[in-house]
Amino acid sequence: MPGSDGELQRAVAGLYNDGQPLPSGAFAYLLERYGPTRGYWAFYCRNAVESGSGRSE
């Protein structure tokens, strides 16, 4: 999962940080935290934001 994926980083910021950019290292920490299931996590993040169910509405 590339850390340079801007779409995913924006989605994660919307869910975890009220739409503000994540602090340095936070995105990498989250990717590590989800380990082998991070692909599912990324899918959830992108779709939660697209469907409007994210916290940054």
Secondary structure, 3 states (H helix, E strand, C coil): CCCCCHHHHHHHHHHHCCCCCCCCCHHHHHHHHHHHHHHHHHHHHHHHHHCCCCCCC
